[in-house]
């Protein structure tokens, strides 16, 4: 859908502005400046009906994105007048205003109060985690997610995926903990090619840092999980696993000693090279002159 430019907002009628805001709410599109410009024009008009409250919440959140705190607080005050100051959504929005202003401790108090009354409120849970990450309190954020995994506030998939990312992106990456989180993801969905690929990548990374006897087993296990990922999805949207398999075969080759190990690795490497060429050849029709050369 095509949305109006900011310069076009003033030319739109109120019904058109309402449609724009409605469409932005219903789609995963973040156009905060557009929401604010449209919202400012309609939020105080009559005839909005019950949609007024959805618009006020939408405009408040968009205002925080562009640090227009006065407008966010105006929307919050109108919502609190209608629904009361202590409702879950009004309280969460108050916490988000405090958070956007950098008043993290006060925001956490608001979210904690919400979670006391509504332990399964996932949005307040993730807002707390976001604050801890912003404060670079890695261990506390991890503990918060682990605590919430025992409730219904967050799903196992989103919780363990967040833990995996946090361990990898930490100032001092903890790949062993990331592997554990990835194993939990695989337990939740053993045929998910993306989790299998992530597991293979983590194992390869660990092997790359290991100069000792653990290097070869990690590489062989990485090769196995790249292969599993491809078995579960050999389409073009899993080319990353094919590249991973090829690179792992290259890296582990000098560490192999028996004829059977070498033969298996050579066959897998040959298959990966052929598969990559096939995948890239399919692209050549729409990208003339684009070709792949696999170096030996």
One Martini backbone bead per residue (centre of mass of N, CA, C, O) as a GRO file, in nm:
protein
  296
    1UNK     BB    1   0.097   0.035   0.020
    2UNK     BB    2   0.037   0.376  -0.026
    3UNK     BB    3   0.168   0.649   0.130
    4UNK     BB    4   0.175   0.951   0.233
    5UNK     BB    5   0.324   1.230   0.239
    6UNK     BB    6   0.389   1.478   0.454
    7UNK     BB    7   0.305   1.707   0.243
    8UNK     BB    8  -0.001   1.568   0.210
    9UNK     BB    9  -0.165   1.577   0.476
   10UNK     BB   10  -0.311   1.868   0.453
   11UNK     BB   11  -0.495   1.753   0.199
   12UNK     BB   12  -0.652   1.576   0.388
   13UNK     BB   13  -0.910   1.427   0.509
   14UNK     BB   14  -1.040   1.281   0.785
   15UNK     BB   15  -1.107   1.006   0.657
   16UNK     BB   16  -0.829   0.964   0.529
   17UNK     BB   17  -0.666   0.974   0.793
   18UNK     BB   18  -0.805   0.731   0.928
   19UNK     BB   19  -0.716   0.525   0.715
   20UNK     BB   20  -0.415   0.555   0.750
   21UNK     BB   21  -0.405   0.477   1.051
   22UNK     BB   22  -0.539   0.202   1.021
   23UNK     BB   23  -0.330   0.075   0.828
   24UNK     BB   24  -0.086   0.112   1.023
   25UNK     BB   25  -0.203  -0.075   1.248
   26UNK     BB   26  -0.247  -0.342   1.049
   27UNK     BB   27   0.061  -0.299   0.988
   28UNK     BB   28   0.420  -0.363   0.973
   29UNK     BB   29   0.448  -0.029   1.011
   30UNK     BB   30   0.698   0.240   1.059
   31UNK     BB   31   0.545   0.579   1.068
   32UNK     BB   32   0.574   0.815   1.289
   33UNK     BB   33   0.546   1.092   1.149
   34UNK     BB   34   0.281   1.027   1.008
   35UNK     BB   35   0.114   0.965   1.258
   36UNK     BB   36   0.144   1.241   1.391
   37UNK     BB   37   0.031   1.420   1.169
   38UNK     BB   38  -0.245   1.279   1.154
   39UNK     BB   39  -0.323   1.275   1.457
   40UNK     BB   40  -0.326   1.584   1.517
   41UNK     BB   41  -0.580   1.632   1.324
   42UNK     BB   42  -0.795   1.405   1.474
   43UNK     BB   43  -0.790   1.360   1.798
   44UNK     BB   44  -0.997   1.632   1.854
   45UNK     BB   45  -1.227   1.517   1.706
   46UNK     BB   46  -1.528   1.439   1.605
   47UNK     BB   47  -1.646   1.108   1.519
   48UNK     BB   48  -1.453   0.857   1.617
   49UNK     BB   49  -1.527   0.710   1.852
   50UNK     BB   50  -1.364   0.422   1.953
   51UNK     BB   51  -1.110   0.490   1.774
   52UNK     BB   52  -0.973   0.711   1.945
   53UNK     BB   53  -0.806   0.523   2.139
   54UNK     BB   54  -0.627   0.394   1.923
   55UNK     BB   55  -0.509   0.660   1.821
   56UNK     BB   56  -0.380   0.762   2.083
   57UNK     BB   57  -0.188   0.524   2.120
   58UNK     BB   58  -0.047   0.549   1.847
   59UNK     BB   59   0.056   0.843   1.883
   60UNK     BB   60   0.216   0.807   2.142
   61UNK     BB   61   0.425   0.603   2.032
   62UNK     BB   62   0.522   0.777   1.795
   63UNK     BB   63   0.619   1.017   1.971
   64UNK     BB   64   0.851   0.861   2.107
   65UNK     BB   65   1.021   0.810   1.852
   66UNK     BB   66   1.043   1.153   1.816
   67UNK     BB   67   1.038   1.302   2.100
   68UNK     BB   68   0.720   1.388   2.160
   69UNK     BB   69   0.626   1.424   2.474
   70UNK     BB   70   0.381   1.613   2.487
   71UNK     BB   71   0.195   1.438   2.310
   72UNK     BB   72   0.210   1.178   2.471
   73UNK     BB   73   0.091   1.304   2.734
   74UNK     BB   74  -0.176   1.390   2.614
   75UNK     BB   75  -0.274   1.110   2.539
   76UNK     BB   76  -0.246   0.983   2.819
   77UNK     BB   77  -0.450   1.171   2.963
   78UNK     BB   78  -0.698   1.089   2.792
   79UNK     BB   79  -0.689   0.787   2.863
   80UNK     BB   80  -0.701   0.817   3.175
   81UNK     BB   81  -0.976   0.959   3.185
   82UNK     BB   82  -1.135   0.716   3.054
   83UNK     BB   83  -0.977   0.443   3.203
   84UNK     BB   84  -0.772   0.522   3.392
   85UNK     BB   85  -0.449   0.515   3.553
   86UNK     BB   86  -0.439   0.171   3.621
   87UNK     BB   87  -0.434   0.047   3.366
   88UNK     BB   88  -0.250  -0.153   3.175
   89UNK     BB   89  -0.213   0.027   2.915
   90UNK     BB   90  -0.168   0.297   3.056
   91UNK     BB   91   0.072   0.208   3.229
   92UNK     BB   92   0.256   0.115   2.998
   93UNK     BB   93   0.267   0.392   2.863
   94UNK     BB   94   0.398   0.534   3.101
   95UNK     BB   95   0.653   0.363   3.094
   96UNK     BB   96   0.738   0.448   2.805
   97UNK     BB   97   0.781   0.745   2.869
   98UNK     BB   98   1.001   0.705   3.080
   99UNK     BB   99   1.191   0.545   2.899
  100UNK     BB  100   1.230   0.766   2.676
  101UNK     BB  101   1.359   0.965   2.907
  102UNK     BB  102   1.552   0.765   3.091
  103UNK     BB  103   1.355   0.651   3.336
  104UNK     BB  104   1.410   0.344   3.424
  105UNK     BB  105   1.334   0.291   3.721
  106UNK     BB  106   1.042   0.398   3.695
  107UNK     BB  107   0.955   0.206   3.472
  108UNK     BB  108   1.000  -0.063   3.623
  109UNK     BB  109   0.789  -0.010   3.840
  110UNK     BB  110   0.551  -0.014   3.649
  111UNK     BB  111   0.595  -0.302   3.533
  112UNK     BB  112   0.588  -0.453   3.804
  113UNK     BB  113   0.296  -0.377   3.874
  114UNK     BB  114   0.169  -0.513   3.635
  115UNK     BB  115   0.290  -0.807   3.692
  116UNK     BB  116   0.147  -0.850   3.959
  117UNK     BB  117  -0.144  -0.844   3.816
  118UNK     BB  118   0.004  -0.948   3.520
  119UNK     BB  119   0.215  -1.205   3.464
  120UNK     BB  120   0.137  -1.245   3.133
  121UNK     BB  121   0.264  -0.970   3.036
  122UNK     BB  122   0.469  -0.951   2.768
  123UNK     BB  123   0.524  -0.647   2.715
  124UNK     BB  124   0.638  -0.579   2.997
  125UNK     BB  125   0.863  -0.782   2.991
  126UNK     BB  126   1.015  -0.667   2.734
  127UNK     BB  127   1.060  -0.387   2.853
  128UNK     BB  128   1.248  -0.473   3.077
  129UNK     BB  129   1.462  -0.599   2.897
  130UNK     BB  130   1.525  -0.343   2.733
  131UNK     BB  131   1.635  -0.182   2.972
  132UNK     BB  132   1.865  -0.370   3.056
  133UNK     BB  133   2.009  -0.349   2.783
  134UNK     BB  134   2.046  -0.036   2.786
  135UNK     BB  135   2.217  -0.075   3.069
  136UNK     BB  136   2.405  -0.330   3.038
  137UNK     BB  137   2.238  -0.577   3.196
  138UNK     BB  138   2.287  -0.881   3.112
  139UNK     BB  139   2.232  -1.074   3.354
  140UNK     BB  140   1.951  -0.959   3.426
  141UNK     BB  141   1.817  -1.016   3.155
  142UNK     BB  142   1.855  -1.320   3.162
  143UNK     BB  143   1.701  -1.371   3.426
  144UNK     BB  144   1.430  -1.260   3.330
  145UNK     BB  145   1.384  -1.462   3.103
  146UNK     BB  146   1.412  -1.722   3.269
  147UNK     BB  147   1.176  -1.657   3.457
  148UNK     BB  148   0.953  -1.625   3.223
  149UNK     BB  149   0.975  -1.923   3.110
  150UNK     BB  150   0.796  -2.030   3.366
  151UNK     BB  151   0.581  -1.885   3.218
  152UNK     BB  152   0.336  -1.714   2.992
  153UNK     BB  153   0.474  -1.444   2.892
  154UNK     BB  154   0.664  -1.634   2.721
  155UNK     BB  155   0.797  -1.804   2.479
  156UNK     BB  156   1.031  -2.030   2.413
  157UNK     BB  157   1.125  -1.921   2.144
  158UNK     BB  158   1.166  -1.617   2.216
  159UNK     BB  159   1.345  -1.662   2.463
  160UNK     BB  160   1.584  -1.834   2.337
  161UNK     BB  161   1.649  -1.638   2.108
  162UNK     BB  162   1.728  -1.402   2.289
  163UNK     BB  163   1.952  -1.546   2.439
  164UNK     BB  164   2.127  -1.609   2.200
  165UNK     BB  165   2.176  -1.315   2.108
  166UNK     BB  166   2.294  -1.210   2.376
  167UNK     BB  167   2.542  -1.402   2.389
  168UNK     BB  168   2.664  -1.314   2.113
  169UNK     BB  169   2.636  -0.978   2.162
  170UNK     BB  170   2.818  -0.963   2.372
  171UNK     BB  171   3.108  -0.827   2.465
  172UNK     BB  172   3.140  -1.132   2.575
  173UNK     BB  173   3.103  -1.395   2.418
  174UNK     BB  174   2.871  -1.687   2.482
  175UNK     BB  175   2.865  -1.971   2.308
  176UNK     BB  176   2.781  -2.194   2.502
  177UNK     BB  177   2.508  -2.060   2.582
  178UNK     BB  178   2.401  -2.040   2.295
  179UNK     BB  179   2.390  -2.343   2.244
  180UNK     BB  180   2.183  -2.406   2.463
  181UNK     BB  181   1.956  -2.230   2.345
  182UNK     BB  182   1.949  -2.379   2.069
  183UNK     BB  183   1.872  -2.655   2.180
  184UNK     BB  184   1.594  -2.562   2.278
  185UNK     BB  185   1.484  -2.491   2.000
  186UNK     BB  186   1.511  -2.778   1.882
  187UNK     BB  187   1.322  -2.914   2.085
  188UNK     BB  188   1.070  -2.752   1.988
  189UNK     BB  189   1.197  -2.777   1.665
  190UNK     BB  190   1.365  -3.022   1.492
  191UNK     BB  191   1.281  -2.908   1.174
  192UNK     BB  192   1.416  -2.634   1.194
  193UNK     BB  193   1.640  -2.499   0.981
  194UNK     BB  194   1.732  -2.242   1.137
  195UNK     BB  195   1.828  -2.380   1.398
  196UNK     BB  196   2.029  -2.572   1.266
  197UNK     BB  197   2.204  -2.350   1.144
  198UNK     BB  198   2.279  -2.198   1.404
  199UNK     BB  199   2.418  -2.438   1.536
  200UNK     BB  200   2.637  -2.473   1.321
  201UNK     BB  201   2.759  -2.186   1.352
  202UNK     BB  202   2.842  -2.209   1.647
  203UNK     BB  203   3.030  -2.453   1.613
  204UNK     BB  204   3.221  -2.316   1.416
  205UNK     BB  205   3.308  -2.084   1.602
  206UNK     BB  206   3.428  -2.262   1.822
  207UNK     BB  207   3.637  -2.400   1.638
  208UNK     BB  208   3.790  -2.135   1.555
  209UNK     BB  209   3.884  -2.101   1.878
  210UNK     BB  210   4.004  -2.395   1.856
  211UNK     BB  211   4.340  -2.539   1.894
  212UNK     BB  212   4.252  -2.820   1.971
  213UNK     BB  213   4.080  -3.123   2.008
  214UNK     BB  214   3.786  -2.977   1.963
  215UNK     BB  215   3.777  -2.894   1.663
  216UNK     BB  216   3.688  -3.145   1.500
  217UNK     BB  217   3.416  -3.218   1.641
  218UNK     BB  218   3.280  -2.943   1.584
  219UNK     BB  219   3.295  -2.959   1.274
  220UNK     BB  220   3.137  -3.224   1.237
  221UNK     BB  221   2.880  -3.119   1.374
  222UNK     BB  222   2.835  -2.884   1.190
  223UNK     BB  223   2.809  -3.048   0.929
  224UNK     BB  224   2.560  -3.207   1.021
  225UNK     BB  225   2.364  -2.953   1.066
  226UNK     BB  226   2.376  -2.848   0.783
  227UNK     BB  227   2.257  -3.102   0.658
  228UNK     BB  228   1.990  -3.098   0.816
  229UNK     BB  229   1.892  -2.828   0.713
  230UNK     BB  230   1.882  -2.914   0.411
  231UNK     BB  231   1.685  -3.153   0.445
  232UNK     BB  232   1.452  -2.943   0.547
  233UNK     BB  233   1.590  -2.720   0.331
  234UNK     BB  234   1.666  -2.696  -0.031
  235UNK     BB  235   1.625  -2.411  -0.086
  236UNK     BB  236   1.705  -2.080  -0.165
  237UNK     BB  237   1.648  -1.990   0.150
  238UNK     BB  238   1.920  -2.200   0.222
  239UNK     BB  239   2.208  -2.114   0.120
  240UNK     BB  240   2.366  -2.070   0.384
  241UNK     BB  241   2.401  -2.378   0.445
  242UNK     BB  242   2.568  -2.448   0.197
  243UNK     BB  243   2.799  -2.263   0.258
  244UNK     BB  244   2.860  -2.387   0.535
  245UNK     BB  245   2.925  -2.669   0.436
  246UNK     BB  246   3.159  -2.595   0.252
  247UNK     BB  247   3.340  -2.456   0.467
  248UNK     BB  248   3.358  -2.697   0.660
  249UNK     BB  249   3.490  -2.895   0.464
  250UNK     BB  250   3.745  -2.726   0.423
  251UNK     BB  251   3.837  -2.701   0.727
  252UNK     BB  252   3.839  -3.021   0.802
  253UNK     BB  253   4.022  -3.171   0.597
  254UNK     BB  254   4.315  -3.156   0.747
  255UNK     BB  255   4.190  -3.340   1.002
  256UNK     BB  256   4.180  -3.586   0.833
  257UNK     BB  257   4.274  -3.949   0.813
  258UNK     BB  258   4.072  -4.131   0.694
  259UNK     BB  259   3.937  -4.247   0.406
  260UNK     BB  260   3.635  -4.223   0.491
  261UNK     BB  261   3.642  -3.928   0.583
  262UNK     BB  262   3.744  -3.809   0.314
  263UNK     BB  263   3.518  -3.912   0.131
  264UNK     BB  264   3.277  -3.781   0.271
  265UNK     BB  265   3.381  -3.488   0.247
  266UNK     BB  266   3.408  -3.479  -0.061
  267UNK     BB  267   3.112  -3.534  -0.127
  268UNK     BB  268   2.992  -3.290   0.024
  269UNK     BB  269   3.151  -3.073  -0.122
  270UNK     BB  270   3.056  -3.142  -0.408
  271UNK     BB  271   2.759  -3.097  -0.354
  272UNK     BB  272   2.774  -2.800  -0.263
  273UNK     BB  273   2.893  -2.688  -0.525
  274UNK     BB  274   2.665  -2.781  -0.713
  275UNK     BB  275   2.433  -2.642  -0.563
  276UNK     BB  276   2.531  -2.351  -0.587
  277UNK     BB  277   2.540  -2.336  -0.892
  278UNK     BB  278   2.240  -2.394  -0.930
  279UNK     BB  279   2.127  -2.153  -0.770
  280UNK     BB  280   2.277  -1.930  -0.940
  281UNK     BB  281   2.169  -2.009  -1.222
  282UNK     BB  282   1.870  -1.928  -1.157
  283UNK     BB  283   1.947  -1.615  -1.139
  284UNK     BB  284   2.060  -1.533  -1.422
  285UNK     BB  285   1.793  -1.464  -1.571
  286UNK     BB  286   1.756  -1.189  -1.378
  287UNK     BB  287   2.097  -1.169  -1.377
  288UNK     BB  288   2.291  -1.068  -1.588
  289UNK     BB  289   2.623  -1.191  -1.541
  290UNK     BB  290   2.563  -1.376  -1.299
  291UNK     BB  291   2.811  -1.560  -1.115
  292UNK     BB  292   2.975  -1.866  -1.005
  293UNK     BB  293   3.285  -1.923  -0.819
  294UNK     BB  294   3.438  -2.203  -0.684
  295UNK     BB  295   3.681  -2.231  -0.475
  296UNK     BB  296   3.948  -2.453  -0.376
   0.00000   0.00000   0.00000
